Structures are given as structure tokens and as C-alpha cells.
Amino acid sequence: MKSVYEEGIKIWNLLILNKRKDSLNAVVNQWMGIMLLLSIPVVNVVLLFVCAFGGGEYPNRILKNFSRVILKLSAILIGLTLAILMESPLQL
């Protein structure tokens, strides 16, 4: 008799991982590719905007939300940096 944990894992695999055992590897490989592209200057900004605001079925909801969060955090950090630089004069 299977435990509740094993049944939960089975349901997780069926619903979330697209009913395939190898889909977890595909997800990991996709995220590795995305992180590789995000490490390239200029391409990272374009990729973030395309993923965050692009239409169509791809990217998935998780990637879309990830891109939006990164863009929002970047805007906040750039704003804070500019505010700090405007308030304090640079002394050389």
C-alpha cells in the first residue's frame, strides 16, 4: 500500500510536470538556458522585456512573473542609486 507522500508525489508528477518523467530535466535545462542568456549584456534586458510583456503562449506564467519581478527590482535599485547620488555630492 502506498503512503500519502508517494501518492502526492505521483499527483505532482502528473499535474505539474506535464505527465512525463523527463519533463523535470526539460524544465531545468530551460532555466539553465535562460540564466545563460541573462548573463549576456544587452540580451538580458531584451529577454526580460520580451518574457515579461510578450504575447503568446511562451513564456510560461512562472517565467513571465520572474521577468516582471527582476524588472521591478532593477527599477527600484536604479531609482535608489540615483536618489543617493543626487543627495550626496561626490568628493574626490
Residue pairs with C-beta under 8 A, 6 or more apart in sequence:
2 10
13 19
13 21
17 23
17 24
17 27
34 47
34 63
37 43
37 44
37 47
38 44
38 47
38 48
47 67
48 67
48 70
48 71
49 67
49 71
51 59
51 63
51 64
51 66
51 67
52 64
52 67
52 68
52 71
59 67
